[in-house]
Amino acid sequence: MNTVQAGGGRRYTGHAHFWERALSRRQFLGTSALATGLALGADLWMPAVAQAAAPFVAPQPIPGGIVVGGTLFHVFLPGHAAEPSTITDFHGMIGVAHVSGAGTGINTTTGEQQRLTFDVDNRFMKGTYVGVDGQTHVGTFGFV
């Protein structure tokens, strides 16, 4: 055994190489925070299997909507006082994201560039609804 000068002027009697492997307070706190974050966030990076809890029953669509190519779609475009849901008799959360913008498309063979626009309407609905069977159900729906 050796006597080694420890932090703060104290003497430590033990193996000489102990202080070579000891963590500083900063290293200990950083490592502890990382390990805690990994443990608490494990559900976020571990894949989950989605399974239906019961047989799916389709919801009643909203009346009206927009006609595209002769087909009626039971949805209204986002806007002031527009119906955000696509489900009738729905009670729950609705999220809407309407994103539009522009970009440049490049033909990788010819190098030709073309200005392009995009317009995306994403929605989700999570809650209770009356299905086509007339019964109340719980579900989560996405619209892209």
C-alpha positions as CSV (number, residue, x, y, z in Angstrom):
1,M,0.0,0.0,0.0
2,N,1.0,3.5,-0.7
3,T,0.2,6.9,0.8
4,V,-1.1,9.2,-1.9
5,Q,-2.0,12.9,-1.7
6,A,-5.8,13.1,-2.1
7,G,-7.9,16.1,-3.2
8,G,-8.0,19.0,-0.7
9,G,-4.7,18.1,0.9
10,R,-5.9,15.0,2.6
11,R,-3.8,11.9,2.7
12,Y,-5.2,8.6,1.3
13,T,-3.8,5.3,2.2
14,G,-4.5,2.7,-0.4
15,H,-3.6,1.7,-4.0
16,A,-1.6,4.4,-5.8
17,H,-3.6,4.0,-9.0
18,F,-7.0,4.7,-7.4
19,W,-6.9,8.4,-8.2
20,E,-6.0,7.7,-11.8
21,R,-9.3,6.0,-12.4
22,A,-11.5,8.1,-10.1
23,L,-14.2,10.2,-11.7
24,S,-14.4,13.9,-11.2
25,R,-17.6,15.4,-9.8
26,R,-18.4,16.7,-13.4
27,Q,-17.7,13.3,-15.0
28,F,-19.9,11.6,-12.4
29,L,-22.8,14.0,-12.8
30,G,-22.6,13.9,-16.6
31,T,-22.5,10.1,-16.7
32,S,-25.3,9.9,-14.2
33,A,-27.5,12.3,-16.2
34,L,-26.8,10.3,-19.4
35,A,-27.7,7.0,-17.8
36,T,-30.9,8.5,-16.3
37,G,-31.9,9.9,-19.7
38,L,-31.3,6.6,-21.5
39,A,-33.3,4.7,-18.9
40,L,-36.2,7.2,-18.9
41,G,-36.3,7.6,-22.6
42,A,-36.1,3.9,-23.5
43,D,-39.7,3.9,-24.6
44,L,-38.9,6.6,-27.2
45,W,-36.2,4.7,-29.0
46,M,-37.5,1.2,-28.6
47,P,-39.8,0.1,-31.4
48,A,-43.4,-0.5,-30.4
49,V,-45.9,-2.9,-32.0
50,A,-49.2,-1.4,-33.0
51,Q,-52.2,-3.7,-32.5
52,A,-55.9,-3.0,-32.7
53,A,-57.6,-3.4,-29.4
54,A,-60.9,-4.5,-31.0
55,P,-62.3,-5.1,-34.4
56,F,-62.2,-1.8,-36.3
57,V,-65.5,0.0,-36.9
58,A,-65.4,2.8,-39.4
59,P,-66.6,6.3,-38.2
60,Q,-69.4,8.2,-39.8
61,P,-67.9,10.8,-42.2
62,I,-68.8,14.5,-41.9
63,P,-71.5,15.6,-44.3
64,G,-70.3,17.5,-47.4
65,G,-66.7,18.1,-48.2
66,I,-64.7,18.8,-51.4
67,V,-65.1,17.2,-54.8
68,V,-61.9,16.3,-56.7
69,G,-62.1,14.6,-60.1
70,G,-65.8,13.9,-59.6
71,T,-65.3,12.1,-56.2
72,L,-66.6,13.6,-52.9
73,F,-64.0,13.6,-50.1
74,H,-65.5,14.2,-46.7
75,V,-62.9,16.9,-45.7
76,F,-62.8,20.7,-45.7
77,L,-59.6,22.6,-46.5
78,P,-58.0,24.3,-43.4
79,G,-59.1,27.8,-42.9
80,H,-61.1,30.2,-40.7
81,A,-64.3,28.5,-39.3
82,A,-63.6,25.4,-41.4
83,E,-64.5,22.0,-39.9
84,P,-61.1,20.4,-38.9
85,S,-62.4,16.9,-38.3
86,T,-63.4,14.3,-40.9
87,I,-65.6,12.4,-38.4
88,T,-69.2,13.1,-37.4
89,D,-70.2,12.7,-33.8
90,F,-66.6,13.0,-32.6
91,H,-65.3,14.1,-29.2
92,G,-61.6,14.3,-28.6
93,M,-58.4,16.0,-29.7
94,I,-57.8,17.2,-33.3
95,G,-54.5,18.4,-34.6
96,V,-54.0,20.2,-38.0
97,A,-50.8,21.1,-39.8
98,H,-51.1,23.0,-43.1
99,V,-47.7,23.5,-44.5
100,S,-46.8,25.1,-47.9
101,G,-43.6,26.2,-49.5
102,A,-41.3,26.1,-52.5
103,G,-38.2,24.3,-53.5
104,T,-36.0,23.5,-56.5
105,G,-36.2,20.2,-58.3
106,I,-33.0,19.1,-60.1
107,N,-32.9,16.4,-62.8
108,T,-29.8,14.4,-61.8
109,T,-29.2,13.3,-65.3
110,T,-29.4,16.6,-67.2
111,G,-28.9,19.0,-64.3
112,E,-32.0,20.9,-65.3
113,Q,-33.6,22.9,-62.5
114,Q,-37.3,23.5,-62.0
115,R,-39.0,25.6,-59.3
116,L,-41.6,23.4,-57.4
117,T,-44.3,24.2,-54.8
118,F,-45.7,21.9,-52.2
119,D,-48.8,22.0,-50.0
120,V,-49.4,19.5,-47.2
121,D,-52.5,19.0,-45.0
122,N,-51.8,16.6,-42.1
123,R,-54.4,15.9,-39.4
124,F,-54.9,13.6,-36.5
125,M,-58.0,12.8,-34.5
126,K,-58.0,10.9,-31.2
127,G,-61.1,10.4,-29.1
128,T,-64.6,8.8,-29.1
129,Y,-66.8,8.6,-32.1
130,V,-70.0,7.0,-33.3
131,G,-69.3,4.3,-35.8
132,V,-71.3,3.2,-38.8
133,D,-72.8,0.5,-36.5
134,G,-74.3,3.2,-34.3
135,Q,-72.2,2.3,-31.3
136,T,-69.6,4.5,-29.5
137,H,-66.0,3.6,-30.1
138,V,-62.5,5.0,-29.2
139,G,-59.9,5.4,-31.8
140,T,-57.0,7.4,-33.3
141,F,-57.1,8.5,-37.0
142,G,-54.6,10.2,-39.3
143,F,-55.2,12.2,-42.5
144,V,-52.4,13.0,-44.9
